[in-house]
Amino acid sequence: MPDAGVPDVSDDDFQQILAQTRHFVRSAVIPREQEILADDRIPDDLREHAKKMGLFGYAIPQQWGGLGLNLVQDVELAMELGYTSLALRSMFGTNNGIAGQVLVGFGTDEQKARWLEPMASGDVVASFALTEPGAGSNPAGLRTKAVRDKNDWVICGQKRFITNAPVADLFVVFARTRPGDEQGPGIAVFLVPADAAGVEVGAKDAKMGQEGAWTSDVSFTDVRVHADALIGGSEDIGYRAALTALARGRVHIAAVAVGTAQRALDESVAYAATATQGGATIGSFQLVQAMLADQQTGVLAGRALVRDAARLWVSEQDRRVAPSAAKLFCTEMAGKVADLAVQIHGGSGYMRGVPVERIYRDVRLLRLYEGTSEIQRLIIGTNLVKAAQR
């Protein structure tokens, strides 16, 4: 399983990586947030800069060309990346996260050797193709099918809201090979090159926020792949791989939410300290101070929870409840902090071009993807009851 044991990067080296990432975010990306928003894309020079820094493979082990950060280190990086337009993190998020971790944790040696190095360098962008029109947060509802044909598999189905699909080189595709039975859920996962015959990527989705982070539908019509495209060489790895990758990803998304909430807080404090009403700065008003206090409390609580959940994941003490609790609390918290940020800014906070307006729209998605808040509550509650019954 990924993230077990000692990370590839020492604490001293990681502090340098963290400092370089913070400098990149604050000096290179933040000044161009409006450009990213207006053009709905990450500029090519920022993409190249991120590739040179190793950000496309920061969570991929060093033996396959990545930086080899474990989840404890990952969340610290994610909090820095969350401080700016979330499209930046999304650009390389699938390589390091839900798509890359399926390969790291469950791929064969040959599959890892073929794909992980180009993913780590950014030469290959991988997409995690799980969500469907009738199957979102719960993979058990999967309808995409894969049928064995001699030494090949033939895949048919429709995927929806697939991050990075318009620029993907590789799809990590989940498909049902048989109905679930006592042998397992019958869900497998395949490596499908984007240029394979029968793969069709739809138009970019028009979304509420997160401009520059591209998603689209992907259809698979009689897509034929060789047997060696079956991840792990097993038909029953898919469901476990999906749940594991999503659980790990939830801790990461929680950290991104904390970083975004920190930015909203910083923007709020700066505005409250300088904007005036009736000759006094609004930060001198007790009701504004109360909103700032609620924001600060949420950010501090979220940061502590994320760090604890990451530690529990790496030590393998808790890979079920803590990830869901962290995602639930931190993404809901980020929504509240962003809402307060707009309130503190007053009418200005509702205007395009003001960072808190963008943040308000961006963070709404965090409560939906990689498992909705409702799914997290079910995971937490179900596992608590099961633990008590054991």
C-alpha positions as CSV (number, residue, x, y, z in Angstrom):
1,M,0.0,0.0,0.0
2,P,1.3,3.5,-0.7
3,D,2.4,5.8,2.1
4,A,3.5,3.1,4.5
5,G,6.8,3.5,6.2
6,V,9.5,6.1,5.8
7,P,9.1,8.8,3.0
8,D,11.7,9.1,0.3
9,V,12.4,12.7,1.3
10,S,14.0,13.8,4.6
11,D,12.5,16.5,6.7
12,D,15.2,19.0,5.8
13,D,14.8,18.4,2.1
14,F,11.1,18.6,2.4
15,Q,11.3,22.0,4.1
16,Q,13.1,23.2,1.0
17,I,10.5,21.7,-1.3
18,L,7.8,23.4,0.8
19,A,9.5,26.8,0.8
20,Q,10.1,26.6,-3.0
21,T,6.4,25.7,-3.5
22,R,5.2,28.6,-1.3
23,H,7.5,31.0,-3.2
24,F,6.2,29.7,-6.6
25,V,2.5,30.0,-5.4
26,R,2.9,33.5,-3.9
27,S,5.3,35.1,-6.4
28,A,4.4,33.5,-9.7
29,V,0.8,32.2,-9.5
30,I,-1.1,34.6,-7.3
31,P,-0.3,37.7,-9.5
32,R,-1.8,35.8,-12.4
33,E,-5.0,34.5,-10.8
34,Q,-7.1,36.9,-12.9
35,E,-5.4,35.7,-16.1
36,I,-6.2,32.1,-15.1
37,L,-9.8,33.0,-14.4
38,A,-10.3,35.1,-17.6
39,D,-8.6,32.6,-19.9
40,D,-9.9,29.5,-18.2
41,R,-6.5,27.8,-18.3
42,I,-3.1,27.7,-16.6
43,P,-0.6,29.6,-18.7
44,D,2.0,27.4,-20.4
45,D,5.0,28.9,-18.6
46,L,3.4,28.1,-15.2
47,R,2.8,24.6,-16.3
48,E,6.4,24.2,-17.4
49,H,7.6,25.7,-14.1
50,A,5.5,23.2,-12.2
51,K,7.0,20.3,-14.2
52,K,10.5,21.5,-13.5
53,M,9.8,21.7,-9.8
54,G,8.6,18.0,-9.9
55,L,5.0,18.9,-8.9
56,F,3.5,16.5,-11.4
57,G,5.1,13.6,-9.4
58,Y,5.5,14.9,-5.9
59,A,3.6,11.9,-4.4
60,I,5.1,9.3,-6.8
61,P,8.0,7.3,-5.3
62,Q,11.5,8.3,-6.3
63,Q,12.2,4.9,-7.9
64,W,9.7,5.9,-10.7
65,G,11.0,9.5,-11.0
66,G,8.8,11.3,-8.4
67,L,9.7,13.2,-5.3
68,G,8.3,10.5,-3.1
69,L,6.4,12.5,-0.5
70,N,4.2,10.6,1.8
71,L,0.7,11.8,2.9
72,V,2.1,13.6,6.0
73,Q,4.2,15.7,3.7
74,D,1.6,15.8,0.9
75,V,-0.9,17.7,3.1
76,E,1.6,20.4,4.0
77,L,2.2,20.9,0.3
78,A,-1.5,20.8,-0.4
79,M,-2.1,23.6,2.1
80,E,0.3,25.8,0.2
81,L,-1.2,24.9,-3.2
82,G,-4.7,25.6,-1.9
83,Y,-3.7,29.2,-1.2
84,T,-4.1,30.2,-4.9
85,S,-6.4,29.3,-7.8
86,L,-7.4,25.6,-7.3
87,A,-6.8,25.0,-11.0
88,L,-3.0,25.0,-10.3
89,R,-3.3,22.0,-8.0
90,S,-5.9,20.3,-10.3
91,M,-3.4,20.4,-13.2
92,F,-1.2,17.8,-11.5
93,G,-3.6,16.5,-8.8
94,T,-4.7,13.4,-10.6
95,N,-1.1,12.3,-11.4
96,N,-0.2,12.5,-7.7
97,G,-3.6,11.5,-6.3
98,I,-6.5,9.3,-7.3
99,A,-5.1,8.2,-10.6
100,G,-1.4,7.9,-9.7
101,Q,-2.0,6.2,-6.4
102,V,-4.0,3.5,-8.0
103,L,-0.9,2.6,-10.0
104,V,1.5,3.0,-7.1
105,G,-0.6,0.9,-4.8
106,F,-2.1,-1.7,-7.1
107,G,-0.2,-1.8,-10.4
108,T,2.1,-4.6,-11.6
109,D,5.8,-3.9,-11.8
110,E,5.5,-3.6,-15.6
111,Q,2.6,-1.2,-15.4
112,K,4.5,1.0,-13.0
113,A,7.6,0.9,-15.1
114,R,5.6,1.9,-18.2
115,W,3.6,4.8,-16.8
116,L,4.8,6.2,-13.5
117,E,8.0,7.9,-14.8
118,P,6.3,9.9,-17.6
119,M,3.5,10.8,-15.1
120,A,6.1,12.0,-12.6
121,S,7.8,14.2,-15.2
122,G,4.5,15.6,-16.4
123,D,4.9,14.2,-19.9
124,V,1.8,12.1,-19.3
125,V,-1.4,13.4,-17.6
126,A,-3.5,10.6,-16.1
127,S,-7.2,10.9,-15.4
128,F,-9.3,9.0,-12.9
129,A,-12.4,7.7,-14.7
130,L,-14.8,6.5,-12.1
131,T,-17.8,8.8,-11.9
132,E,-20.8,8.1,-14.1
133,P,-24.2,9.6,-14.6
134,G,-25.6,6.9,-12.2
135,A,-22.6,6.3,-10.0
136,G,-20.8,9.1,-8.2
137,S,-19.6,8.9,-4.6
138,N,-20.5,5.2,-4.4
139,P,-18.5,3.1,-6.9
140,A,-20.8,0.1,-6.3
141,G,-23.3,1.6,-8.8
142,L,-20.9,1.3,-11.7
143,R,-22.4,0.6,-15.1
144,T,-19.4,0.7,-17.4
145,K,-18.6,-2.8,-18.5
146,A,-15.5,-4.7,-19.6
147,V,-15.9,-8.0,-21.4
148,R,-13.1,-10.5,-21.9
149,D,-12.3,-11.4,-25.6
150,K,-9.4,-13.8,-25.7
151,N,-6.3,-11.8,-24.8
152,D,-8.2,-8.5,-24.8
153,W,-10.8,-6.6,-22.8
154,V,-13.5,-4.6,-24.5
155,I,-14.8,-1.6,-22.5
156,C,-18.1,0.2,-23.0
157,G,-19.6,3.0,-20.9
158,Q,-19.9,6.7,-20.1
159,K,-17.9,8.7,-17.5
160,R,-18.8,12.1,-16.3
161,F,-17.0,15.1,-14.7
162,I,-13.6,13.6,-15.3
163,T,-10.9,15.9,-14.2
164,N,-8.1,16.7,-16.7
165,A,-9.9,14.6,-19.4
166,P,-9.5,17.2,-22.1
167,V,-5.7,17.0,-21.7
168,A,-5.3,13.4,-20.5
169,D,-2.9,11.0,-22.1
170,L,-4.1,8.1,-20.0
171,F,-7.4,7.1,-18.4
172,V,-7.5,4.9,-15.3
173,V,-10.9,3.4,-16.0
174,F,-13.1,1.5,-13.6
175,A,-15.5,-1.0,-15.2
176,R,-17.7,-3.9,-14.1
177,T,-16.6,-7.3,-15.4
178,R,-19.5,-9.2,-13.8
179,P,-22.2,-8.7,-11.3
180,G,-21.1,-8.5,-7.7
181,D,-21.0,-11.9,-5.9
182,E,-19.5,-13.8,-3.0
183,Q,-16.1,-13.6,-4.8
184,G,-16.1,-9.8,-4.8
185,P,-17.7,-6.7,-6.3
186,G,-16.7,-7.6,-9.9
187,I,-15.1,-4.1,-10.5
188,A,-11.8,-4.0,-12.3
189,V,-9.6,-1.0,-13.3
190,F,-7.9,-0.6,-16.6
191,L,-5.2,1.6,-18.1
192,V,-6.6,3.1,-21.3
193,P,-4.5,5.4,-23.5
194,A,-6.5,8.5,-24.5
195,D,-5.8,7.8,-28.2
196,A,-7.3,4.3,-28.1
197,A,-9.9,3.7,-30.8
198,G,-13.4,4.3,-29.3
199,V,-12.4,6.8,-26.6
200,E,-14.2,10.1,-27.1
201,V,-13.7,13.1,-24.8
202,G,-16.5,15.6,-24.7
203,A,-16.5,19.3,-24.6
204,K,-15.1,21.1,-21.5
205,D,-17.7,21.4,-18.8
206,A,-18.9,25.0,-18.0
207,K,-18.7,25.2,-14.2
208,M,-19.6,27.5,-11.4
209,G,-16.0,28.0,-10.4
210,Q,-12.5,26.6,-10.5
211,E,-11.8,28.2,-13.9
212,G,-8.7,26.6,-15.5
213,A,-9.5,23.2,-13.9
214,W,-10.9,21.3,-16.8
215,T,-13.4,18.4,-16.6
216,S,-15.5,16.7,-19.3
217,D,-17.5,13.6,-20.1
218,V,-15.6,10.6,-21.6
219,S,-17.3,7.8,-23.5
220,F,-15.8,4.4,-24.2
221,T,-17.3,2.6,-27.2
222,D,-16.0,-0.9,-27.8
223,V,-12.5,0.2,-26.6
224,R,-10.2,-2.7,-26.9
225,V,-7.2,-3.0,-24.6
226,H,-4.7,-5.9,-24.1
227,A,-5.0,-8.1,-21.0
228,D,-1.9,-6.3,-19.6
229,A,-4.0,-3.2,-19.2
230,L,-5.8,-4.8,-16.3
231,I,-4.3,-3.1,-13.2
232,G,-2.8,-5.6,-10.9
233,G,-3.8,-8.4,-13.2
234,S,-6.9,-9.0,-11.2
235,E,-10.6,-8.4,-11.9
236,D,-11.4,-7.7,-8.3
237,I,-8.8,-5.0,-7.5
238,G,-10.9,-2.1,-8.9
239,Y,-13.3,-1.6,-6.0
240,R,-10.6,-1.7,-3.3
241,A,-8.3,0.5,-5.4
242,A,-11.1,3.1,-5.8
243,L,-11.9,3.2,-2.1
244,T,-8.3,3.4,-1.1
245,A,-7.4,6.1,-3.6
246,L,-10.5,8.1,-2.7
247,A,-9.9,7.8,1.0
248,R,-6.3,9.0,0.6
249,G,-7.5,11.8,-1.7
250,R,-10.0,12.9,0.9
251,V,-7.2,13.8,3.3
252,H,-5.5,15.7,0.5
253,I,-8.7,17.6,-0.4
254,A,-9.2,18.5,3.2
255,A,-5.7,20.1,3.2
256,V,-6.5,22.0,0.0
257,A,-9.6,23.3,1.8
258,V,-7.5,24.5,4.7
259,G,-5.1,26.3,2.4
260,T,-8.0,28.1,0.6
261,A,-9.6,29.0,3.9
262,Q,-6.3,30.5,5.1
263,R,-6.3,32.6,2.0
264,A,-9.9,33.8,2.6
265,L,-8.9,34.6,6.2
266,D,-5.9,36.6,5.1
267,E,-7.8,38.5,2.6
268,S,-10.5,39.2,5.2
269,V,-8.0,40.4,7.8
270,A,-6.2,42.7,5.3
271,Y,-9.5,44.2,4.2
272,A,-10.8,44.7,7.8
273,A,-7.6,46.4,8.8
274,T,-7.7,49.0,5.9
275,A,-11.4,49.5,4.8
276,T,-13.2,52.2,6.6
277,Q,-16.8,53.0,7.5
278,G,-17.7,56.2,9.2
279,G,-14.1,57.2,9.6
280,A,-13.1,53.9,11.4
281,T,-11.6,50.8,10.0
282,I,-14.2,48.0,10.0
283,G,-11.7,45.8,11.9
284,S,-12.4,47.9,14.9
285,F,-16.1,46.8,14.9
286,Q,-16.7,43.9,17.3
287,L,-19.1,42.1,14.9
288,V,-16.4,42.0,12.2
289,Q,-13.9,40.8,14.8
290,A,-16.3,38.0,15.7
291,M,-16.4,36.9,12.0
292,L,-12.6,37.0,11.8
293,A,-12.4,34.9,15.1
294,D,-14.7,32.3,13.6
295,Q,-12.6,32.1,10.5
296,Q,-9.4,31.8,12.4
297,T,-10.8,29.1,14.7
298,G,-12.0,27.0,11.7
299,V,-8.7,27.3,10.0
300,L,-6.7,26.2,13.0
301,A,-9.1,23.3,13.8
302,G,-9.0,22.2,10.2
303,R,-5.2,22.3,10.0
304,A,-4.8,20.2,13.2
305,L,-7.4,17.7,11.9
306,V,-5.7,17.3,8.5
307,R,-2.3,16.7,10.0
308,D,-3.7,14.1,12.4
309,A,-5.6,12.3,9.7
310,A,-2.5,12.2,7.5
311,R,-0.4,10.8,10.4
312,L,-3.1,8.1,11.1
313,W,-3.1,7.2,7.3
314,V,0.7,6.8,7.1
315,S,0.8,4.7,10.3
316,E,-2.1,2.7,9.0
317,Q,-4.0,3.3,12.2
318,D,-7.1,4.7,10.5
319,R,-7.8,4.8,6.8
320,R,-11.5,4.9,7.0
321,V,-13.0,7.3,9.6
322,A,-10.3,9.9,9.9
323,P,-10.1,10.7,6.1
324,S,-13.8,11.2,5.9
325,A,-13.9,13.2,9.1
326,A,-11.1,15.5,7.8
327,K,-12.8,16.0,4.4
328,L,-16.2,16.6,5.9
329,F,-15.1,19.1,8.5
330,C,-12.5,21.0,6.4
331,T,-14.5,21.4,3.2
332,E,-17.6,22.5,5.2
333,M,-15.3,24.8,7.2
334,A,-13.8,26.3,4.0
335,G,-17.3,27.1,2.7
336,K,-18.2,28.9,5.9
337,V,-14.9,30.8,6.0
338,A,-15.4,31.9,2.3
339,D,-18.9,33.0,3.1
340,L,-17.7,35.1,6.0
341,A,-15.0,36.6,3.8
342,V,-17.6,37.8,1.3
343,Q,-19.6,39.2,4.2
344,I,-16.7,41.1,5.7
345,H,-15.9,42.6,2.3
346,G,-19.5,43.7,1.9
347,G,-20.5,44.7,-1.6
348,S,-16.9,44.5,-2.8
349,G,-16.8,40.9,-2.0
350,Y,-19.5,40.2,-4.6
351,M,-17.5,41.8,-7.4
352,R,-15.6,39.8,-10.0
353,G,-11.8,40.4,-9.7
354,V,-11.9,40.3,-5.9
355,P,-10.2,37.2,-4.6
356,V,-12.9,36.3,-2.1
357,E,-15.5,36.2,-4.8
358,R,-13.5,33.6,-6.7
359,I,-12.8,31.6,-3.5
360,Y,-16.5,31.6,-2.6
361,R,-17.2,29.9,-5.9
362,D,-14.1,27.6,-6.0
363,V,-14.7,26.0,-2.6
364,R,-18.2,25.0,-3.2
365,L,-17.0,22.0,-5.3
366,L,-14.8,20.7,-2.4
367,R,-17.9,19.5,-0.6
368,L,-19.0,17.4,-3.7
369,Y,-16.0,15.6,-5.3
370,E,-14.2,12.6,-4.0
371,G,-17.3,11.8,-1.9
372,T,-20.0,14.3,-0.9
373,S,-20.4,15.5,2.6
374,E,-23.3,13.2,2.9
375,I,-21.3,10.2,1.9
376,Q,-18.6,11.1,4.4
377,R,-21.2,11.2,7.2
378,L,-22.4,7.7,6.2
379,I,-18.8,6.4,6.1
380,I,-18.1,7.8,9.6
381,G,-21.4,6.7,11.2
382,T,-21.3,3.2,9.6
383,N,-17.8,2.5,10.7
384,L,-18.3,3.7,14.2
385,V,-21.3,1.4,14.7
386,K,-19.5,-1.5,13.1
387,A,-16.5,-1.0,15.4
388,A,-18.8,-0.9,18.5
389,Q,-20.5,-4.1,17.3
390,R,-17.2,-6.0,17.0
